[in-house]
Amino acid sequence: MAGKRIVVTGGTRGLGEQIVRLLLADGAAVATCARTERGLAALRGALSASPRTPPSAPPPNIPATPAASPAGSSVGREREALFTRALDVTEPGPLEAFVDAAAERFGGLDGVVACVGGARGGGLEETDAREWTATWEMNVGHTARLVRAAVPHLRAAGGGSVVVIASISGWKPGPQAQYGAAKAAQIHLAASLARELGPAGIRVNAVSPGSMLIPGKRWDRMRGEEPEAFARFAAEFPQGRLVAPQEVARVVAFLLSDASSGVSGAHVPVDRAQNAPSPEGY
């Protein structure tokens, strides 16, 4: 990844943060955005704190994502190679301006990662049209506009790589329907854009993480508050443990790299052969 110039949306927490950290550690220049400046400031601070100690330890046998080194060594380069901006990716205009600014800052772009995602509402009867629309915009709409804004810069660089972060919920059914439908659309979007943008040398792939164990998030809370329910859910994984975000980040980095030059239009699950995508089963 040395010398690559990458835009990652939603790079301050969870999987997005692990992707940003890994790319920076591998020598890439990275631009990332988040809804608040507070989150971005925390990311910048974390990059210069606790050398070689990632924000969360991965499960056993999974190497940690390298953290920054002390100021004056590699972290000096990493902080210089990090460009951030606070914005809402669902609002037309700011995301496109951010992509252009990143390209200007780095002298071009080589790849983008659509990592922002999520859902609004609950079950079908509890979710109104505005929440369906918000879920769509957060996932599919933001992805389409990110890629559209990046295409001129990727074409100018002679090609590049796009990675769309979808979900196990996009191809294995489970609640919530609006989230699964949006993630399924992202998988199809990546395959379609791979055909459309291929002549320009732009590769597009989708990555579908399984349920990830992220500190403070749903499954981590379940592990502490409902250990028996968590154990039953972990049985959905043949190896008996959930996916670590570091594992997903490494697949993303591979797809951004020249080592994956023959891979485009692919849907890559990173789910440890997970069965049902939620404790509710199928």
N, C-alpha and C positions, 0 to 999 in steps of 0.2 A: 504493500500500500504506500510505500515511500513516494512522496511527491504527488499523490492523488489528491484531488480537490473535491470534497464531498459535502453535500447538504443533507442534514438529517433533521426532520421535524420531530418535535417532542423529545429532545435529548437530555432532559434534566432529571428524569426518574426512571426506575425500572429498566426495562429492556433498552429504551432509548439512551439512557445514561451509559449502559454497558457498551452499546455500539459506539458511542462517541469516545469513550475511554479507550476502547480497543483500537479504533482507527487512529487516534492521536498517538498512542503508544507505538503503532506500526509505522508512523512517519507521515500520515496523511494530514492535510489541512482540512479542518472541519468547521462548517457553519451550522449552528443549531438554533432553534427558536423554542419558546415556551410562552404560556399565557402571561406570566408575570416576570418582572425583572428580579424579584426575590429568588425565584427558582434558578435563574441563570447565574445570579451572584453566588448562590450556594454551590453550583457546579464549578464555577471558577475557583472558589475557595477550596473545594474538595480536591481539585487537581493539584494544589500546591501544599496540601496537608497530608500527613501520614505517608511518607514516601513508601512506595511499593506495597501499600495496604489498600485493597479495594474497599468500597463502601460496604460491601456485604460478602461474606465468605461463601463460596459455592459449596455444593455437597462434596463429600469425599470423592477422590479420584478425578475431580474436575479442576484443571488449573485455574487459578484466579486470573481475572483480567488485570493486566498491569496497571498500576496507578502511576501518578506523576512522580518524578524525582525531585529533589530539592531545587529551589530556584538557583539558577546559575548553571545547572546541568541540563538534562533533556527536558525538564519541565519548562525551562525558559523558552525553548523552541515550541513546546506543546501549547503554552499559553499564547504565544505569538500566533500560532497556527489555529487558534480557536476564535471564531467570529460569532457573536450572539446578538439576538434581537428579540424583544418581547412583542408578541402579536397573537392574534386569534386566527388560526388557519382557516376557520370557516367564513371569515369576512373577505369578500372579493377585494383585491387590491394590495393589502399589506403583505400577503404571502408572495405574490408575484414580485413586488418591490424588494423583498428580502432575498429572493433568488438572484435577482439582478445585482443587488449590492454585494452578495457573496461572490458572484462571478467577477465583479469589478475588483473586489478586495484580493482575490486569489489569482487574478489574471486568467480566469476561465473556470470551467467545471468538468469533472470526469464522471460524476455519479450523483445520484440522489436516493434517499431512503425515506419513504412515506411511513413514518412510525406512529404518528398521532392516530388514536382510535378510541372507541368507547361507545357507550349507548346511553340513550335517554329513555325514561319511562320504565314500565315493568312488563306485566303480561299483556296479552292482546287487548283485553277489555279495559285495562288500566292505562293504556298508551294512546294518546291522541295523535292527530295528524301532524301537529307541530313537532312532537317528539320523534315520530318516524322521520320527518324531514331533517331534524337536527342530527339524528343518528346517521342518516345518509350523507349529509354534508361533512360530518366529522371524519367519516371513513372514505367513502367513494369520491365525494365532491372535492375534498382537499387533495386527494391523490391525483385526480385528473388535472387539477389546476397546477399542482406542483410540477407534474411531468410536462405539461404544456409550457410552463414558464421556463423549464430547464432545457427543452429541446433545442432552441437556437444556440445555446452555449455548448451543449453536448455535440451538436453537429459541427460547430466551429472547431471543437477539439479533435474532430475526426471520428467521433463516436463516444460511447460511454456505457454506463450500466445504471439501470433503475431497479431498485428492490422495493417491493410493496409488502408491507407487513400485514398479512391477513390473520387468520386464526383457524384453529381446529373447528371452531363453530361455523366456519364457512363451508365445511364439507361433511361434518358430522352433526346431525340435528340435535338441538337442545334449546332450552330457553336462553335468552329472549329472542323472539322471532325477528324483530327489527335488526338486532345485532347480527344474527346469522345471515340474514338476507344481504346486509351490507357487506359482510365479509366474503360471501359467495360472489358478490358482484366484483369485489376487488380481485379475486382470483381470476375471474373471466376477463376483467379489464387488463390485467397483466398479460394474459395470453393474446388478447386482441392487439394490444399495443406492440407486443413483440413482433407481430407480423407487419404492422403498419410502419414501425420505426426501424425495422431491421435494415432496409436499404441505406439508411443513414449511418449504419454501424452502431446503432443503439440497441443494447440488449435489455430486456425487461423480464423480470422473474418475480414470483410471489413466494413468500415464506410464511408458513402457517405454524406458529408456535402452539404447542399444547399448553396445558395449564401450568403456569410458571409459579414457582415459590419465590415470592419477592417480599422482603421484610416489610411488615406493616400492612400488606395487602390481604385480599380475601382469604387465600389459602393459608397464609401465615397466621392470620387471626384464628381461623378454624383449628389449626394445629394446636394453638394454645388454649382456646376456649372450648372446643369440642373434640378432644383427642380421639374418641371412638369413631365419630363421624369422619374425621380426617383419615383415620386408618382404613375405613371402608372405601373412601375415595381413592386413597393411594393404591388400593388393590386393582383399580382400573388400569394401572401401569404394570406391565409384566415384570419390570425390575423393582417395583414397589416404591418408587420415589418419583416426585414430580420433576418437571423440566427446570433447569437453572437458566436464567437469562443469559449467562455467559456462554452457554452452549448455543443458543440462538444467535448471539452476536457473532460467534465465529463463522457460522454459516453465512450470515449477511456479509461479513468481510470477504469471505471466499467469493461470493457472487459479485462483489464490487471489484475484485482483483482480476488481473489478466489471466490468472490460473484457471478461471472459469470461462474463458473466451468462447468455448463451444456451447455454453449453456444459455438458452434464451427461450422464453415461452414456457418455462417450467413452473410447476407448483411443487414446492419442497416442504413437506411437513417436518417439523422438528418437535416431536411429541412423545418420544420414547415408546412408540406403538400404543399410545393411550387409546382406550376403548371409548366409553362415553365421555363427552366433554364437560359434564357437570355431575354433581352428586345425585341429581335426580334421575340419572340414567337416560336411556333412550325413550 
